[in-house]
Amino acid sequence: MGSGPAEQEDHARRATARLDAEGVRTIALTWVDNAGIVRVKTVPTPRLAQVVHSGVGMSPIFDVYTSDDIVAASAHLGGPDGDLRLFPDLDRLTVLAAQPGWAWAPVDRYDQLGTPHPACQRQFARRMADRAAAEGLEMRMGFETEWVVVRDPAAVAPGGFAGAGGVGGPAWPDGTGGAAVPGSSEVLHYPCAGPAYGMTRVVELSDYLRDVAEALAVQGIEVLQLHPEYSPGQFEISTAPADPVRAADDLVLVRETIRAVSQRHGLRACFAPTAVAGQVGNGCHLHLSLRREGRSLHRDPDARWGLAPDAVRFLGGILDSLPALLAVGAPSPASYLRLVPSQWAGAYRCWGVENREAALRLVTGSPADPEGGNAEIKCFDAAANPYLLIGTVIAAGLHGITSGGQLPPPVTGDPGALGVRERARRGITRLPVSLTEAADHLEGAAPLLEALGEVLYGAVMAVRRAEAAQFAESDPEEITAAFRWRY
């Protein structure tokens, strides 16, 4: 819980005065569960000092909730008993630009005696980041978030724009990209008709995109890129790298800000792995870079690919662990509808230099930029709990360092275009094609079990097995419809 109680309460009183001056009346306290759902308790601003002192109560059963609120069970969690206390991180307390009168803070979870909850994903991420730091590694991470934006018939946008059927009649012109959803009565109406990566989309939604960028800037999030993506109505935003826990916090804040701005424009944001079955889906790519003693391990002038030996071993550990990591980074049955070959999703366990079809892409960056090198993991999506994700990725990389992990020769071109025998000869394997298969790999991954600990590991596995079983007989359209608006 950071500094001592007196310092925390003084910090809370000063924060309360600032929030009062800015008209903030309510604070959203969030954590992310093992199914990737952002859960929340809200408190009035005047109660902040009391919350910092005593926390807010919450049942531990949410660690075994599935994404549709069905309760699974593990050996340690799953019944009605017990209570946890949620303590906000005041260093991340943020006034929400797109939700007037609201602020936000992520929480750490403790038991009633003040002991860290063993299934707290945010504290797990911090432990892994501290473990890396103890090995002399300085880590920076950042996410790329993809989403599809559609018109929300139930929403009323500022300026009197009403959704179809709302007050004032249909506000949206016909012929701008409506798409019937296969196997469903639902129709997705896209608010832009421009082509993939086209400036037309930016012009069509310039007010919306400006408001997304402005809200994030006001909240202290540095945007690196914001642009149209491949699928209809799809966009992507990249934010600046940060220390691992802050990067995960930033991802939660980015996503909820986009959601709020979309709502205010009469739109709805879909972050699910697939918005429409059969179309290119939404990824949530993780970028990471390594430094030691202030020097980038991606800029070694004497090393092949510019990677210092520890960077090779770290990335080799991640590559080896990708089948198991997929149960964390692609944790939804819908994830495997996105994770298909030849769609730049990273469906094969291989790596390449600037190869966007490889699951692990080495980003060389400009030679003139001493900080430009990093690695991108492309096979992850927004169903993932970002704290679990960064923690397990760090654990896999550190295991690579201690076990002497290596990188095989890099892959050029599309690995899916290679013959089966050639892929086998080069050690290129298909990543899991189902959540069940990914969970099987996680179940056998001893380094990740050791890092997660028995309680957190058991809760993750319970949720994965429950969701896999629930959708085992569902077709792609049913899976897509079930998960479209969950994340």
For each residue, the residues with C-beta under 8 A, 3 or more apart:
1: 8 87 108 110 114
2: 8 89 91
3: 7 8 11
4: 7 8
5: 8 9 53
6: 9 10
7: 3 4 10 11
8: 1 2 3 4 5 11 12 52 53 90
9: 5 6 12 13 49 52 53
10: 6 7 13 14
11: 3 7 8 14 15 52 90
12: 8 9 15 16 48 49 51 52 53 90
13: 9 10 16 17 49
14: 10 11 17 18
15: 11 12 18 19 48 90 93
16: 12 13 19 20 45 46 48 49
17: 13 14 20 21
18: 14 15 21 22
19: 15 16 22 24 27 45 48 93 95 103
20: 16 17 23 24 45
21: 17 18
22: 18 19 95
23: 20 100 101
24: 19 20 27 45 95 101 102 103
25: 44 45 101 102
26: 42 43 44 45 101 102 103
27: 19 24 42 43 44 45 48 88 93 102 103 104 105
28: 40 42 96 102 103 104 105
29: 40 41 42 43 51 56 86 88 104 105 106 107
30: 38 39 40 104 105 106 107 252 256
31: 38 39 86 106 107 109 120 121 122
32: 36 37 38 39 121 252 385 386 387 388
33: 36 37 39 62 63 65 385 463
34: 63 64 65 119 121 331 385 388 459 460 463
35: 65 66 67 331 332 383 385 463 467
36: 32 33 67 331 332 382 383 384 385 486 487
37: 32 33 65 67 486 487
38: 30 31 32 252 255 256
39: 30 31 32 33 62
40: 28 29 30
41: 29 56 58 86
42: 26 27 28 29
43: 26 27 29 47 48 51 56
44: 25 26 27 47
45: 16 19 20 24 25 26 27 48 103
46: 16
47: 43 44 50 51
48: 12 15 16 19 27 43 45 51 52 88
49: 9 12 13 16 52 53
50: 47 53 54
51: 12 29 43 47 48 54 55 56 86 87 88
52: 8 9 11 12 48 49 87 88 90
53: 5 8 9 12 49 50
54: 50 51 85
55: 51 85 86 87 110
56: 29 41 43 51 85 86 107
57: 83 84 85 86
58: 41 62 83 84 85 86 109
59: 62 80 82 83 84
60: 63 77 82 83 84 117 119
61: 64 65 71 77 78 79 80
62: 33 39 58 59 65
63: 33 34 60 74 77 119 456 459
64: 34 61 71 72 73 74 77 78 459 462 463
65: 33 34 35 37 61 62 69 70 71 72 463
66: 35 69 70 71 72 463 466 467 470
67: 35 36 37 332 383 467 483 486 487
68: 482 486
69: 65 66
70: 65 66 466 470
71: 61 64 65 66 78
72: 64 65 66 78 462 463 465 466
73: 64 77 78 79 462
74: 63 64 77 78 455 458 459 461 462
75: 454 458
76: 118 119 454 455 458 459
77: 60 61 63 64 73 74 119 455 458 459 462
78: 61 64 71 72 73 74 462
79: 61 73 82
80: 59 61
81:
82: 59 60 79
83: 57 58 59 60 111 112
84: 57 58 59 60 109 110 111 112 117
85: 54 55 56 57 58 109 110 111 112 114
86: 29 31 41 51 55 56 57 58 107 108 109
87: 1 51 52 55 107 108 109 110
88: 27 29 48 51 52 93 105 106 107
89: 2 92 93 105 106 107 108 249
90: 8 11 12 15 52 93 105
91: 2
92: 89 105 106 246 249
93: 15 19 27 88 89 90 103 104 105
94: 103 104 105 219 220 253
95: 19 22 24 102 103 218 219
96: 28 99 100 102 103 104 219 257 260
97: 214 215 216 218 219 257
98: 211 215 257 260 261 264
99: 96 102 260
100: 23 96
101: 23 24 25 26
102: 24 25 26 27 28 95 96 99
103: 19 24 26 27 28 45 93 94 95 96
104: 27 28 29 30 93 94 96 253 256
105: 27 28 29 30 88 89 90 92 93 94
106: 29 30 31 88 89 92 122 249 252
107: 29 30 31 56 86 87 88 89 122
108: 1 86 87 89 116 120 122 123
109: 31 58 84 85 86 87 116 117 119 120 122 123
110: 1 55 84 85 87 113 114 115 116 117 120
111: 83 84 85 114 115 117
112: 83 84 85
113: 110
114: 1 85 110 111
115: 110 111
116: 108 109 110 120 123
117: 60 84 109 110 111 120 123
118: 76 453 454 455 456
119: 34 60 63 76 77 109 455 456 459
120: 31 108 109 110 116 117 123 124 456
121: 31 32 34 124 125 385 387 388 391 456
122: 31 106 107 108 109 125 126 245 248 387
123: 108 109 116 117 120 126 127
124: 120 121 127 128 387 388 391 451 452 453 456
125: 121 122 128 129 244 245 248 387 388 390 391 394
126: 122 123 129 130 245
127: 123 124 130 131 391
128: 124 125 131 132 244 390 391 392 394 395 398 451
129: 125 126 132 133 139 243 244 245 390 391 394
130: 126 127 133 134
131: 127 128 134 135 394 395 398
132: 128 129 135 137 139 394 397 398
133: 129 130 136 137 138 139
134: 130 131
135: 131 132 398 401
136: 133 292 293
137: 132 133 290 291 292 310 314
138: 133 290 291 292 294
139: 129 132 133 243 244 288 289 290 291 394
140: 241 242 243 247 288 289 291 374
141: 241 242 243 244 247 248 286 287 288 289 390
142: 224 238 239 240 241 242 247 250 286 287
143: 238 239 247 250 251 254 284 285 286 287 386
144: 236 237 238 283 284 285 287 376
145: 236 237 238 239 251 254 255 258 271 284 382
146: 229 234 235 236 271 282 283 284 382
147: 234 235 236 255 258 269 270 271 282 382
148: 188 190 231 232 233 234 235 269 270 275 282
149: 190 191 192 205 208 233 234 235 262 267 268 269 270
150: 188 189 190 191 233 267 268 270 275
151: 163 164 172 189 190 191 266 267 268
152: 155 163 262 263 266 267 268
153: 163 164 165 166 189
154: 163 166
155: 152 163 263 266 267 268
156: 160 161 162 163 166 167 266
157: 160 161 162 163 171 264 265 266 267
158: 161 264 265
159:
160: 156 157 168
161: 156 157 158 171 265 266
162: 156 157 166 167 168 169 170 171 266
163: 151 152 153 154 155 156 157 166 171 172 266
164: 151 153 170 171 172 189
165: 153 170
166: 153 154 156 162 163 169 171
167: 156 162
168: 160 162 171
169: 162 166
170: 162 164 165
171: 157 161 162 163 164 166 168 266
172: 151 163 164 176 189 191
173: 176
174: 178
175: 193
176: 172 173 189 190 191 192 193
177: 189 190 191 192 193 232 233
178: 174 187 188 189 190
179: 187 188 189 190 232 276
180: 184 187
181: 184 185 186 187 188 276 477 480 481
182: 276 277 278 477
183: 277 475 477 478 481
184: 180 181 477 481
185: 181
186: 181 481
187: 178 179 180 181
188: 148 150 178 179 181 233 275 276
189: 150 151 153 164 172 176 177 178 179
190: 148 149 150 151 176 177 178 179 193 232 233
191: 149 150 151 172 176 177 204 205 208 233 267
192: 149 176 177 200 201 204 205 228 233
193: 175 176 177 190 200 204
194: 198 199 200 201 202 203 204 228
195: 198 200 201
196: 228 229 230 231 234
197: 227 228 229 230
198: 194 195 201 202 228
199: 194 202 203
200: 192 193 194 195 203 204
201: 192 194 195 198 204 205 228 235
202: 194 198 199 205 206 209 227 228
203: 194 199 200 206
204: 191 192 193 194 200 201
205: 149 191 192 201 202 208 209
206: 202 203 209 210
207: 210 211 265
208: 149 191 205 211 212 261 262 265 267
209: 202 205 206 212 213 226 235
210: 206 207 213 214
211: 98 207 208 214 215 261 264 265
212: 208 209 215 216 226 237 257 258 261
213: 209 210 216 217 223 226
214: 97 210 211 217 218
215: 97 98 211 212 218 219 257 260 261
216: 97 212 213 219 221 223 237 239 254 257
217: 213 214 220 221 222 223
218: 95 97 214 215
219: 94 95 96 97 215 216 253 257
220: 94 217
221: 216 217 239 240 250 253 254 257
222: 217 239 240
223: 213 216 217 226 237 238 239 240
224: 142 238 239 240
225: 236 237 238
226: 209 212 213 223 235 236 237 238
227: 197 202 235 236
228: 192 194 196 197 198 201 202 234 235 236
229: 146 196 197 234 235 236
230: 196 197 234 280
231: 148 196 234 275 276 279 280 281
232: 148 177 179 190 279
233: 148 149 150 177 188 190 191 192 275
234: 146 147 148 149 196 228 229 230 231 275 280 282
235: 146 147 148 149 201 209 226 227 228 229
236: 144 145 146 147 225 226 227 228 229
237: 144 145 212 216 223 225 226 254 258
238: 142 143 144 145 223 224 225 226
239: 142 143 145 216 221 222 223 224 250 251 254
240: 142 221 222 223 224
241: 140 141 142 247 287 289 374
242: 140 141 142 246 247 250
243: 129 139 140 141 246 247
244: 125 128 129 139 141 247 248 390 391 394
245: 122 125 126 129 248 249 387 390
246: 92 242 243 249 250
247: 140 141 142 143 241 242 243 244 250 251 386 390
248: 122 125 141 244 245 251 252 386 387 389 390
249: 89 92 106 245 246 252 253
250: 142 143 221 239 242 246 247 253 254
251: 143 145 239 247 248 254 255 284 386
252: 30 32 38 106 248 249 255 256 386
253: 94 104 219 221 249 250 256 257
254: 143 145 216 221 237 239 250 251 257 258
255: 38 145 147 251 252 258 259 271 382 487
256: 30 38 104 252 253 259 260
257: 96 97 98 212 215 216 219 221 253 254 260 261
258: 145 147 212 237 254 255 261 262 269
259: 255 256 262 263 269
260: 96 98 99 215 256 257 263 264
261: 98 208 211 212 215 257 258 264 265
262: 149 152 208 258 259 265 267 268 269
263: 152 155 259 260 266 267 268
264: 98 157 158 211 260 261
265: 157 158 161 207 208 211 261 262
266: 151 152 155 156 157 161 162 163 171 263
267: 149 150 151 152 155 157 191 208 262 263
268: 149 150 151 152 155 262 263 485
269: 147 148 149 258 259 262
270: 147 148 149 150 275 282 484 485
271: 145 146 147 255 282 284 382 487
272: 275 281 282 332 334 382 383 480 483 484 485 486 487
273: 281 282 283 330 332 334 335 337 338 339 381 382 383 483
274: 277 279 281 282 334 337 338 476 479 480 483 484
275: 148 150 188 231 233 234 270 272 279 281 282 480 484
276: 179 181 182 188 231 279 480
277: 182 183 274 337 476 477 479 480
278: 182 476
279: 231 232 274 275 276
280: 230 231 234 338 343 344 345
281: 231 272 273 274 275 334 337 338 345 381
282: 146 147 148 234 270 271 272 273 274 275 338 381 382
283: 144 146 273 338 345 378 379 380 381 382
284: 143 144 145 146 251 271 380 381 382 384
285: 143 144 376 377 378 380
286: 141 142 143 329 376 377 380 389 390 393
287: 141 142 143 144 241 363 374 375 376 377
288: 139 140 141 374 375 377 393
289: 139 140 141 241 296 297 298 371 373 374 375
290: 137 138 139 296 297 298 310 311 314
291: 137 138 139 140 294 295 296 297
292: 136 137 138 295 297 308 310
293: 136
294: 138 291
295: 291 292 299
296: 289 290 291 299 370 371 373
297: 289 290 291 292 300 307 308 310 311 314
298: 289 290 306 307 308 311 365 372 373 374 375
299: 295 296 306 370 373
300: 297 303 306 307 308 311
301: 306
302:
303: 300 306 307 308 309 312
304: 307
305: 353 362 364 410
306: 298 299 300 301 303 364 373
307: 297 298 300 303 304 311 312 315 362 407
308: 292 297 298 300 303 311 312
309: 303 312 313
310: 137 290 292 297 313 314 401
311: 290 297 298 300 307 308 314 315
312: 303 307 308 309 315 316 405 406 407
313: 309 310 316 317 400 401 403 404 405 406
314: 137 290 297 310 311 317 318 397 398 400 401 405
315: 307 311 312 318 319 351 360 362 375 397 400 405 407
316: 312 313 319 320 400 405 406 407
317: 313 314 320 321 396 397 398 399 400 401 403 405
318: 314 315 321 322 325 360 375 377 393 396 397 400
319: 315 316 322 349 350 351 359 360 405 407
320: 316 317 396 400 405
321: 317 318 324 325 392 396 399 400 445 447 448
322: 318 319 325 326 349 359 360 377 379 431
323: 326 349 429 431 432 437 438 441
324: 321 327 328 396 438 441 442 444 445 448
325: 318 321 322 328 329 389 392 393 396 442 448
326: 322 323 329 330 335 339 379 431 432 438 441
327: 324 330 331 432 435 438 439 441 442 460 464
328: 324 325 331 384 385 388 389 392 442 460
329: 286 325 326 377 379 380 381 384 389 392 393
330: 273 326 327 335 336 338 339 379 380 381 383 384 435 438
331: 34 35 36 327 328 335 383 384 385 435 438 463 464 467
332: 35 36 67 272 273 335 381 383 435 467 483 487
333: 336 337 434 435 467 468 470 471 474 479 483
334: 272 273 274 281 337 338 383 479 480 482 483
335: 273 326 330 331 332 338 339 381 383 435
336: 330 333 339 432 433 434 435
337: 273 274 277 281 333 334 340 476 479 480
338: 273 274 280 281 282 283 330 334 335 343 345 381
339: 273 326 330 335 336 345 346 347 379 431 433
340: 337 343 345 347
341: 345 347 348 357 414 415 416 430
342: 357 414 416 417
343: 280 338 340 347
344: 280 356 357 378
345: 280 281 283 338 339 340 341 378 379
346: 339 357 358 359 360 361 377 378 379 431
347: 339 340 341 343 359 379 416 430 431
348: 341 357 358 359 411 415 416 423 428 429 430 431
349: 319 322 323 359 428 429 430 431
350: 319 358 359 360 408 411 415 426 427 428
351: 315 319 355 358 359 360 361 362 407 408 410 411
352: 355 357 358 360 361 362 410 411 412
353: 305 361 362 364 410 412
354: 361 362 363 364
355: 351 352 358 361 410 411 412 413
356: 344 361 378
357: 341 342 344 346 348 352 413 414 415 416
358: 346 348 350 351 352 355 361 378 410 411 415
359: 319 322 346 347 348 349 350 351 377 378 379 431
360: 315 318 319 322 346 350 351 352 375 376 377 378
361: 346 351 352 353 354 355 356 358 375 376 377 378
362: 305 307 315 351 352 353 354 373 375 410
363: 287 354 372 373 374 375 376
364: 305 306 353 354 367 372 373
365: 298 369 371 372 373 374
366: 369 372
367: 364 372
368: 372
369: 365 366 372
370: 296 299
371: 289 296 365
372: 298 363 364 365 366 367 368 369
373: 289 296 298 299 306 362 363 364 365
374: 140 241 287 288 289 298 363 365
375: 287 288 289 298 315 318 360 361 362 363
376: 144 285 286 287 360 361 363
377: 285 286 287 288 318 322 329 346 359 360 361 380 393
378: 283 285 344 345 346 356 358 359 360 361
379: 283 322 326 329 330 339 345 346 347 359 431
380: 283 284 285 286 329 330 377 384 389
381: 273 281 282 283 284 329 330 332 335 338 384
382: 36 145 146 147 255 271 272 273 282 283 284 487
383: 35 36 67 272 273 330 331 332 334 335 483 486 487
384: 36 284 328 329 330 331 380 381 388 389
385: 32 33 34 35 36 121 328 331 388 389
386: 32 143 247 248 251 252 389 390
387: 32 121 122 124 125 245 248 390 391
388: 32 34 121 124 125 328 384 385 391 392 460
389: 248 286 325 328 329 380 384 385 386 392 393
390: 125 128 129 141 244 245 247 248 286 386 387 393 394
391: 121 124 125 127 128 129 244 387 388 394 395 451 452
392: 128 321 325 328 329 388 389 395 396 448 451 452
393: 286 288 318 325 329 377 389 390 396 397
394: 125 128 129 131 132 139 244 390 391 397 398
395: 128 131 391 392 398 399 447 448 450 451 452
396: 317 318 320 321 324 325 392 393 399 400 447 448
397: 132 314 315 317 318 393 394 400 401
398: 128 131 132 135 314 317 394 395 401 402
399: 317 321 395 396 402 403 405 447
400: 313 314 315 316 317 318 320 321 396 397 403 404 405
401: 135 310 313 314 317 397 398 405
402: 398 399
403: 313 317 399 400
404: 313 400
405: 312 313 314 315 316 317 319 320 399 400 401
406: 312 313 316
407: 307 312 315 316 319 351 410
408: 350 351 426 427
409: 426
410: 305 351 352 353 355 358 362 407
411: 348 350 351 352 355 358 415 426 428
412: 352 353 355
413: 355 357 417 418
414: 341 342 357 417 418
415: 341 348 350 357 358 411 418 423 428
416: 341 342 347 348 357
417: 342 413 414
418: 413 414 415 422 423 426 428
419: 422 423
420: 423 424
421: 424 425
422: 418 419 425 426
423: 348 415 418 419 420 426 428 429
424: 420 421 427 428
425: 421 422
426: 350 408 409 411 418 422 423
427: 350 408 424
428: 348 349 350 411 415 418 423 424
429: 323 348 349 423
430: 341 347 348 349 433
431: 322 323 326 339 346 347 348 349 359 379 438
432: 323 326 327 336 435 437 438 440 441
433: 336 339 430 437
434: 333 336 437 438 468
435: 327 330 331 332 333 335 336 432 438 439 464 467 468
436: 439 440 465 468 472
437: 323 432 433 434 440 441
438: 323 324 326 327 330 331 431 432 434 435 441 442 464
439: 327 435 436 442 443 461 464 465 468
440: 432 436 437 443 444
441: 323 324 326 327 432 437 438 444 445
442: 324 325 327 328 438 439 445 448 460 461 464
443: 439 440 461
444: 324 440 441
445: 321 324 441 442 448 449
446: 449 450
447: 321 395 396 399 450 451
448: 321 324 325 392 395 396 442 445 451 452 457
449: 445 446 452 454 457
450: 395 446 447 453
451: 124 128 391 392 395 447 448
452: 124 391 392 395 448 449 456 457 460
453: 118 124 450 456 457
454: 75 76 118 449 457 458
455: 74 76 77 118 119 458 459
456: 63 118 119 120 121 124 452 453 459 460
457: 448 449 452 453 454 460 461
458: 74 75 76 77 454 455 461 462
459: 34 63 64 74 76 77 119 455 456 462 463
460: 34 327 328 388 442 452 456 457 463 464
461: 74 439 442 443 457 458 464 465
462: 64 72 73 74 77 78 458 459 465 466
463: 33 34 35 64 65 66 72 331 459 460 466 467
464: 327 331 435 438 439 442 460 461 467 468
465: 72 436 439 461 462 468 469
466: 66 70 72 462 463 469 470
467: 35 66 67 331 332 333 435 463 464 470 471
468: 333 434 435 436 439 464 465 471 472
469: 465 466 472
470: 66 70 333 466 467
471: 333 467 468 474 478 479 482
472: 436 468 469
473:
474: 333 471 478 479 482
475: 183 478 479
476: 274 277 278 337 479 480
477: 181 182 183 184 277 480 481
478: 183 471 474 475 481 482
479: 274 277 333 334 337 471 474 475 476 482 483
480: 181 272 274 275 276 277 334 337 476 477 483 484
481: 181 183 184 186 477 478 484
482: 68 334 471 474 478 479 486
483: 67 272 273 274 332 333 334 383 479 480 486 487
484: 270 272 274 275 480 481
485: 268 270 272
486: 36 37 67 68 272 383 482 483
487: 36 37 67 255 271 272 332 382 383 483
